[in-house]
Amino acid sequence: MVFNFYSNSFSQLSKGFAKGLFIIGLLLIGFGILVWVFKEVLAIIAAAIFMAIGAVCCLNAIKIFFLSWKSGRKPDDGRSDNVKIHIE
């Protein structure tokens, strides 16, 4: 164990950045190997994810269109049924 009387914050920062970058690099290499080995399985999984997300987006769009169509059918003359003004 090394004991320093001073702290070099730039050195500590660069060492921490290098450690994180090295770990990310190893993870990317491992992920690349997995994609290379299981390319057909991963392609099917990715396609299923994209299809599911697309279906959710379409359903949300239909819901928004329906709600906007439903709210646009009501005639709005600037009054509300549940508001009463009392003048004394």
N, CA, C and O atoms as CSV, one atom per row, in Angstrom:
chain,resi,resn,atom,element,x,y,z
A,1,MET,N,N,0.842,-1.170,0.000
A,1,MET,CA,C,0.000,0.000,0.000
A,1,MET,C,C,0.883,1.226,0.000
A,1,MET,O,O,1.841,1.322,0.768
A,2,VAL,N,N,0.554,2.153,-0.860
A,2,VAL,CA,C,1.348,3.370,-0.998
A,2,VAL,C,C,0.657,4.480,-0.228
A,2,VAL,O,O,-0.549,4.683,-0.364
A,3,PHE,N,N,1.424,5.199,0.578
A,3,PHE,CA,C,0.895,6.320,1.339
A,3,PHE,C,C,1.452,7.599,0.764
A,3,PHE,O,O,2.667,7.796,0.733
A,4,ASN,N,N,0.566,8.476,0.307
A,4,ASN,CA,C,0.994,9.753,-0.259
A,4,ASN,C,C,0.594,10.880,0.682
A,4,ASN,O,O,-0.478,10.844,1.286
A,5,PHE,N,N,1.460,11.880,0.803
A,5,PHE,CA,C,1.150,13.046,1.617
A,5,PHE,C,C,0.283,14.045,0.862
A,5,PHE,O,O,-0.271,14.965,1.463
A,6,TYR,N,N,0.166,13.873,-0.413
A,6,TYR,CA,C,-0.643,14.769,-1.225
A,6,TYR,C,C,-1.514,13.920,-2.143
A,6,TYR,O,O,-1.238,12.743,-2.375
A,7,SER,N,N,-2.541,14.522,-2.645
A,7,SER,CA,C,-3.400,13.797,-3.581
A,7,SER,C,C,-3.353,14.506,-4.920
A,7,SER,O,O,-3.551,15.718,-5.005
A,8,ASN,N,N,-3.095,13.756,-5.940
A,8,ASN,CA,C,-3.097,14.290,-7.291
A,8,ASN,C,C,-4.454,13.938,-7.897
A,8,ASN,O,O,-4.651,12.830,-8.396
A,9,SER,N,N,-5.382,14.883,-7.850
A,9,SER,CA,C,-6.752,14.592,-8.267
A,9,SER,C,C,-6.843,14.277,-9.760
A,9,SER,O,O,-7.676,13.472,-10.176
A,10,PHE,N,N,-5.987,14.913,-10.570
A,10,PHE,CA,C,-6.014,14.611,-12.000
A,10,PHE,C,C,-5.576,13.174,-12.260
A,10,PHE,O,O,-6.146,12.495,-13.114
A,11,SER,N,N,-4.572,12.710,-11.531
A,11,SER,CA,C,-4.101,11.337,-11.691
A,11,SER,C,C,-5.177,10.349,-11.255
A,11,SER,O,O,-5.398,9.338,-11.923
A,12,GLN,N,N,-5.845,10.633,-10.144
A,12,GLN,CA,C,-6.903,9.742,-9.679
A,12,GLN,C,C,-8.076,9.731,-10.658
A,12,GLN,O,O,-8.673,8.687,-10.919
A,13,LEU,N,N,-8.391,10.897,-11.189
A,13,LEU,CA,C,-9.483,10.993,-12.149
A,13,LEU,C,C,-9.167,10.213,-13.419
A,13,LEU,O,O,-10.020,9.493,-13.938
A,14,SER,N,N,-7.952,10.354,-13.917
A,14,SER,CA,C,-7.584,9.649,-15.146
A,14,SER,C,C,-7.498,8.142,-14.917
A,14,SER,O,O,-7.831,7.364,-15.812
A,15,LYS,N,N,-7.054,7.717,-13.728
A,15,LYS,CA,C,-7.020,6.279,-13.436
A,15,LYS,C,C,-8.437,5.709,-13.350
A,15,LYS,O,O,-8.697,4.614,-13.850
A,16,GLY,N,N,-9.343,6.441,-12.725
A,16,GLY,CA,C,-10.730,5.986,-12.646
A,16,GLY,C,C,-11.377,5.913,-14.016
A,16,GLY,O,O,-12.116,4.975,-14.312
A,17,PHE,N,N,-11.095,6.915,-14.858
A,17,PHE,CA,C,-11.630,6.909,-16.217
A,17,PHE,C,C,-11.073,5.733,-17.008
A,17,PHE,O,O,-11.804,5.081,-17.754
A,18,ALA,N,N,-9.773,5.460,-16.845
A,18,ALA,CA,C,-9.151,4.345,-17.563
A,18,ALA,C,C,-9.738,3.010,-17.118
A,18,ALA,O,O,-9.954,2.121,-17.943
A,19,LYS,N,N,-10.000,2.863,-15.815
A,19,LYS,CA,C,-10.604,1.618,-15.327
A,19,LYS,C,C,-11.999,1.420,-15.924
A,19,LYS,O,O,-12.334,0.330,-16.390
A,20,GLY,N,N,-12.802,2.475,-15.906
A,20,GLY,CA,C,-14.144,2.377,-16.469
A,20,GLY,C,C,-14.124,2.087,-17.954
A,20,GLY,O,O,-14.916,1.285,-18.448
A,21,LEU,N,N,-13.216,2.743,-18.667
A,21,LEU,CA,C,-13.100,2.528,-20.104
A,21,LEU,C,C,-12.660,1.103,-20.420
A,21,LEU,O,O,-13.131,0.509,-21.390
A,22,PHE,N,N,-11.758,0.550,-19.606
A,22,PHE,CA,C,-11.293,-0.819,-19.805
A,22,PHE,C,C,-12.434,-1.813,-19.587
A,22,PHE,O,O,-12.582,-2.767,-20.351
A,23,ILE,N,N,-13.235,-1.593,-18.550
A,23,ILE,CA,C,-14.361,-2.492,-18.276
A,23,ILE,C,C,-15.393,-2.416,-19.398
A,23,ILE,O,O,-15.926,-3.441,-19.823
A,24,ILE,N,N,-15.675,-1.209,-19.875
A,24,ILE,CA,C,-16.620,-1.058,-20.989
A,24,ILE,C,C,-16.090,-1.752,-22.238
A,24,ILE,O,O,-16.852,-2.386,-22.968
A,25,GLY,N,N,-14.789,-1.637,-22.486
A,25,GLY,CA,C,-14.189,-2.316,-23.633
A,25,GLY,C,C,-14.327,-3.823,-23.538
A,25,GLY,O,O,-14.654,-4.482,-24.525
A,26,LEU,N,N,-14.078,-4.378,-22.347
A,26,LEU,CA,C,-14.232,-5.824,-22.169
A,26,LEU,C,C,-15.687,-6.258,-22.352
A,26,LEU,O,O,-15.959,-7.302,-22.946
A,27,LEU,N,N,-16.611,-5.460,-21.843
A,27,LEU,CA,C,-18.024,-5.793,-22.031
A,27,LEU,C,C,-18.419,-5.758,-23.503
A,27,LEU,O,O,-19.171,-6.616,-23.965
A,28,LEU,N,N,-17.918,-4.772,-24.240
A,28,LEU,CA,C,-18.229,-4.693,-25.669
A,28,LEU,C,C,-17.630,-5.860,-26.444
A,28,LEU,O,O,-18.259,-6.387,-27.361
A,29,ILE,N,N,-16.423,-6.262,-26.082
A,29,ILE,CA,C,-15.815,-7.427,-26.740
A,29,ILE,C,C,-16.648,-8.678,-26.462
A,29,ILE,O,O,-16.913,-9.463,-27.372
A,30,GLY,N,N,-17.060,-8.864,-25.207
A,30,GLY,CA,C,-17.887,-10.018,-24.855
A,30,GLY,C,C,-19.225,-10.001,-25.564
A,30,GLY,O,O,-19.692,-11.039,-26.034
A,31,PHE,N,N,-19.849,-8.829,-25.647
A,31,PHE,CA,C,-21.123,-8.723,-26.353
A,31,PHE,C,C,-20.943,-9.003,-27.841
A,31,PHE,O,O,-21.799,-9.633,-28.462
A,32,GLY,N,N,-19.837,-8.542,-28.413
A,32,GLY,CA,C,-19.564,-8.821,-29.824
A,32,GLY,C,C,-19.399,-10.306,-30.094
A,32,GLY,O,O,-19.879,-10.817,-31.106
A,33,ILE,N,N,-18.721,-10.997,-29.191
A,33,ILE,CA,C,-18.549,-12.447,-29.349
A,33,ILE,C,C,-19.899,-13.159,-29.231
A,33,ILE,O,O,-20.184,-14.086,-29.988
A,34,LEU,N,N,-20.726,-12.721,-28.278
A,34,LEU,CA,C,-22.052,-13.334,-28.139
A,34,LEU,C,C,-22.912,-13.113,-29.380
A,34,LEU,O,O,-23.620,-14.021,-29.815
A,35,VAL,N,N,-22.854,-11.920,-29.947
A,35,VAL,CA,C,-23.614,-11.645,-31.169
A,35,VAL,C,C,-23.107,-12.510,-32.312
A,35,VAL,O,O,-23.899,-13.020,-33.105
A,36,TRP,N,N,-21.794,-12.678,-32.403
A,36,TRP,CA,C,-21.219,-13.483,-33.476
A,36,TRP,C,C,-21.631,-14.950,-33.337
A,36,TRP,O,O,-21.922,-15.611,-34.334
A,37,VAL,N,N,-21.657,-15.457,-32.106
A,37,VAL,CA,C,-21.995,-16.863,-31.889
A,37,VAL,C,C,-23.506,-17.099,-32.030
A,37,VAL,O,O,-23.932,-18.072,-32.652
A,38,PHE,N,N,-24.303,-16.209,-31.452
A,38,PHE,CA,C,-25.754,-16.404,-31.426
A,38,PHE,C,C,-26.473,-15.418,-32.335
A,38,PHE,O,O,-27.489,-14.848,-31.938
A,39,LYS,N,N,-25.972,-15.209,-33.537
A,39,LYS,CA,C,-26.538,-14.165,-34.393
A,39,LYS,C,C,-27.988,-14.422,-34.778
A,39,LYS,O,O,-28.768,-13.472,-34.851
A,40,GLU,N,N,-28.369,-15.635,-35.019
A,40,GLU,CA,C,-29.755,-15.890,-35.410
A,40,GLU,C,C,-30.703,-15.746,-34.231
A,40,GLU,O,O,-31.802,-15.211,-34.379
A,41,VAL,N,N,-30.291,-16.215,-33.071
A,41,VAL,CA,C,-31.140,-16.090,-31.883
A,41,VAL,C,C,-31.316,-14.623,-31.525
A,41,VAL,O,O,-32.429,-14.186,-31.233
A,42,LEU,N,N,-30.229,-13.856,-31.545
A,42,LEU,CA,C,-30.308,-12.439,-31.204
A,42,LEU,C,C,-31.099,-11.653,-32.241
A,42,LEU,O,O,-31.775,-10.682,-31.901
A,43,ALA,N,N,-31.018,-12.061,-33.496
A,43,ALA,CA,C,-31.803,-11.381,-34.530
A,43,ALA,C,C,-33.293,-11.603,-34.306
A,43,ALA,O,O,-34.088,-10.681,-34.492
A,44,ILE,N,N,-33.679,-12.799,-33.913
A,44,ILE,CA,C,-35.087,-13.083,-33.639
A,44,ILE,C,C,-35.559,-12.304,-32.417
A,44,ILE,O,O,-36.667,-11.767,-32.409
A,45,ILE,N,N,-34.723,-12.242,-31.388
A,45,ILE,CA,C,-35.085,-11.489,-30.183
A,45,ILE,C,C,-35.218,-10.005,-30.507
A,45,ILE,O,O,-36.164,-9.357,-30.058
A,46,ALA,N,N,-34.283,-9.464,-31.278
A,46,ALA,CA,C,-34.345,-8.045,-31.644
A,46,ALA,C,C,-35.583,-7.760,-32.485
A,46,ALA,O,O,-36.242,-6.738,-32.296
A,47,ALA,N,N,-35.901,-8.660,-33.412
A,47,ALA,CA,C,-37.097,-8.468,-34.239
A,47,ALA,C,C,-38.359,-8.497,-33.380
A,47,ALA,O,O,-39.275,-7.704,-33.597
A,48,ALA,N,N,-38.412,-9.398,-32.415
A,48,ALA,CA,C,-39.582,-9.476,-31.533
A,48,ALA,C,C,-39.717,-8.211,-30.689
A,48,ALA,O,O,-40.825,-7.720,-30.472
A,49,ILE,N,N,-38.594,-7.687,-30.215
A,49,ILE,CA,C,-38.632,-6.454,-29.417
A,49,ILE,C,C,-39.124,-5.292,-30.265
A,49,ILE,O,O,-39.969,-4.516,-29.819
A,50,PHE,N,N,-38.605,-5.162,-31.487
A,50,PHE,CA,C,-39.038,-4.070,-32.362
A,50,PHE,C,C,-40.518,-4.191,-32.715
A,50,PHE,O,O,-41.225,-3.184,-32.767
A,51,MET,N,N,-40.991,-5.411,-32.957
A,51,MET,CA,C,-42.401,-5.593,-33.280
A,51,MET,C,C,-43.286,-5.252,-32.089
A,51,MET,O,O,-44.340,-4.638,-32.255
A,52,ALA,N,N,-42.869,-5.643,-30.892
A,52,ALA,CA,C,-43.661,-5.339,-29.697
A,52,ALA,C,C,-43.706,-3.837,-29.443
A,52,ALA,O,O,-44.763,-3.294,-29.123
A,53,ILE,N,N,-42.574,-3.167,-29.580
A,53,ILE,CA,C,-42.538,-1.716,-29.375
A,53,ILE,C,C,-43.373,-1.012,-30.443
A,53,ILE,O,O,-44.068,-0.041,-30.142
A,54,GLY,N,N,-43.313,-1.487,-31.677
A,54,GLY,CA,C,-44.129,-0.911,-32.740
A,54,GLY,C,C,-45.614,-1.076,-32.468
A,54,GLY,O,O,-46.394,-0.154,-32.704
A,55,ALA,N,N,-46.013,-2.245,-31.974
A,55,ALA,CA,C,-47.424,-2.474,-31.653
A,55,ALA,C,C,-47.883,-1.559,-30.522
A,55,ALA,O,O,-48.993,-1.028,-30.568
A,56,VAL,N,N,-47.045,-1.372,-29.514
A,56,VAL,CA,C,-47.394,-0.478,-28.404
A,56,VAL,C,C,-47.536,0.955,-28.904
A,56,VAL,O,O,-48.457,1.663,-28.495
A,57,CYS,N,N,-46.641,1.388,-29.776
A,57,CYS,CA,C,-46.730,2.744,-30.339
A,57,CYS,C,C,-48.017,2.920,-31.144
A,57,CYS,O,O,-48.690,3.944,-31.020
A,58,CYS,N,N,-48.361,1.932,-31.966
A,58,CYS,CA,C,-49.589,2.023,-32.761
A,58,CYS,C,C,-50.826,2.048,-31.870
A,58,CYS,O,O,-51.757,2.810,-32.131
A,59,LEU,N,N,-50.848,1.228,-30.827
A,59,LEU,CA,C,-51.996,1.228,-29.921
A,59,LEU,C,C,-52.129,2.560,-29.188
A,59,LEU,O,O,-53.241,3.058,-29.008
A,60,ASN,N,N,-51.011,3.138,-28.766
A,60,ASN,CA,C,-51.071,4.451,-28.117
A,60,ASN,C,C,-51.541,5.523,-29.089
A,60,ASN,O,O,-52.302,6.411,-28.703
A,61,ALA,N,N,-51.105,5.457,-30.335
A,61,ALA,CA,C,-51.545,6.435,-31.335
A,61,ALA,C,C,-53.043,6.311,-31.587
A,61,ALA,O,O,-53.740,7.321,-31.689
A,62,ILE,N,N,-53.544,5.083,-31.687
A,62,ILE,CA,C,-54.982,4.877,-31.889
A,62,ILE,C,C,-55.767,5.411,-30.694
A,62,ILE,O,O,-56.824,6.019,-30.864
A,63,LYS,N,N,-55.253,5.185,-29.485
A,63,LYS,CA,C,-55.927,5.690,-28.292
A,63,LYS,C,C,-55.974,7.220,-28.290
A,63,LYS,O,O,-56.997,7.808,-27.938
A,64,ILE,N,N,-54.879,7.860,-28.680
A,64,ILE,CA,C,-54.842,9.325,-28.734
A,64,ILE,C,C,-55.791,9.846,-29.808
A,64,ILE,O,O,-56.515,10.813,-29.572
A,65,PHE,N,N,-55.797,9.212,-31.001
A,65,PHE,CA,C,-56.729,9.618,-32.056
A,65,PHE,C,C,-58.179,9.484,-31.594
A,65,PHE,O,O,-58.997,10.370,-31.842
A,66,PHE,N,N,-58.492,8.385,-30.930
A,66,PHE,CA,C,-59.855,8.161,-30.458
A,66,PHE,C,C,-60.251,9.205,-29.420
A,66,PHE,O,O,-61.358,9.741,-29.477
A,67,LEU,N,N,-59.364,9.500,-28.475
A,67,LEU,CA,C,-59.688,10.490,-27.449
A,67,LEU,C,C,-59.842,11.884,-28.039
A,67,LEU,O,O,-60.705,12.647,-27.607
A,68,SER,N,N,-59.012,12.223,-29.023
A,68,SER,CA,C,-59.146,13.545,-29.644
A,68,SER,C,C,-60.420,13.620,-30.484
A,68,SER,O,O,-61.061,14.670,-30.532
A,69,TRP,N,N,-60.796,12.524,-31.146
A,69,TRP,CA,C,-62.034,12.496,-31.918
A,69,TRP,C,C,-63.241,12.597,-30.990
A,69,TRP,O,O,-64.214,13.288,-31.293
A,70,LYS,N,N,-63.166,11.901,-29.856
A,70,LYS,CA,C,-64.263,11.900,-28.900
A,70,LYS,C,C,-64.438,13.276,-28.257
A,70,LYS,O,O,-65.568,13.720,-28.049
A,71,SER,N,N,-63.348,13.946,-27.944
A,71,SER,CA,C,-63.455,15.262,-27.317
A,71,SER,C,C,-63.825,16.334,-28.330
A,71,SER,O,O,-64.371,17.366,-27.939
A,72,GLY,N,N,-63.553,16.135,-29.610
A,72,GLY,CA,C,-63.879,17.113,-30.629
A,72,GLY,C,C,-65.331,17.087,-31.053
A,72,GLY,O,O,-65.787,18.041,-31.683
A,73,ARG,N,N,-66.082,16.043,-30.741
A,73,ARG,CA,C,-67.488,15.918,-31.142
A,73,ARG,C,C,-68.410,16.756,-30.277
A,73,ARG,O,O,-69.517,17.082,-30.706
A,74,LYS,N,N,-67.996,17.107,-29.095
A,74,LYS,CA,C,-68.851,17.839,-28.172
A,74,LYS,C,C,-68.894,19.311,-28.563
A,74,LYS,O,O,-67.845,19.948,-28.659
A,75,PRO,N,N,-70.093,19.872,-28.792
A,75,PRO,CA,C,-70.142,21.294,-29.146
A,75,PRO,C,C,-69.733,22.149,-27.946
A,75,PRO,O,O,-70.224,21.965,-26.832
A,76,ASP,N,N,-68.842,23.065,-28.197
A,76,ASP,CA,C,-68.329,23.908,-27.128
A,76,ASP,C,C,-68.685,25.354,-27.441
A,76,ASP,O,O,-68.119,25.961,-28.350
A,77,ASP,N,N,-69.631,25.899,-26.680
A,77,ASP,CA,C,-69.999,27.295,-26.890
A,77,ASP,C,C,-69.444,28.186,-25.782
A,77,ASP,O,O,-69.907,29.313,-25.607
A,78,GLY,N,N,-68.476,27.705,-25.050
A,78,GLY,CA,C,-67.848,28.501,-24.008
A,78,GLY,C,C,-68.483,28.344,-22.648
A,78,GLY,O,O,-68.087,29.024,-21.702
A,79,ARG,N,N,-69.457,27.465,-22.530
A,79,ARG,CA,C,-70.120,27.258,-21.247
A,79,ARG,C,C,-69.920,25.830,-20.779
A,79,ARG,O,O,-69.641,24.921,-21.560
A,80,SER,N,N,-70.070,25.671,-19.486
A,80,SER,CA,C,-69.977,24.351,-18.893
A,80,SER,C,C,-71.267,24.061,-18.141
A,80,SER,O,O,-71.847,24.968,-17.543
A,81,ASP,N,N,-71.721,22.831,-18.157
A,81,ASP,CA,C,-72.981,22.469,-17.519
A,81,ASP,C,C,-72.904,22.530,-15.995
A,81,ASP,O,O,-73.904,22.823,-15.339
A,82,ASN,N,N,-71.752,22.261,-15.435
A,82,ASN,CA,C,-71.655,22.175,-13.985
A,82,ASN,C,C,-71.245,23.495,-13.325
A,82,ASN,O,O,-70.982,23.511,-12.123
A,83,VAL,N,N,-71.184,24.589,-14.066
A,83,VAL,CA,C,-70.815,25.881,-13.505
A,83,VAL,C,C,-72.046,26.781,-13.506
A,83,VAL,O,O,-72.673,26.994,-14.543
A,84,LYS,N,N,-72.379,27.302,-12.336
A,84,LYS,CA,C,-73.516,28.214,-12.215
A,84,LYS,C,C,-73.021,29.523,-11.624
A,84,LYS,O,O,-72.268,29.526,-10.650
A,85,ILE,N,N,-73.438,30.623,-12.205
A,85,ILE,CA,C,-73.031,31.940,-11.741
A,85,ILE,C,C,-74.216,32.576,-11.027
A,85,ILE,O,O,-75.303,32.701,-11.592
A,86,HIS,N,N,-73.994,32.970,-9.793
A,86,HIS,CA,C,-75.025,33.630,-8.993
A,86,HIS,C,C,-74.716,35.113,-8.923
A,86,HIS,O,O,-73.612,35.501,-8.541
A,87,ILE,N,N,-75.663,35.929,-9.281
A,87,ILE,CA,C,-75.499,37.381,-9.200
A,87,ILE,C,C,-76.408,37.887,-8.091
A,87,ILE,O,O,-77.607,37.610,-8.091
A,88,GLU,N,N,-75.848,38.619,-7.160
A,88,GLU,CA,C,-76.652,39.130,-6.043
A,88,GLU,C,C,-76.804,40.609,-6.130
A,88,GLU,O,O,-77.450,41.214,-5.275
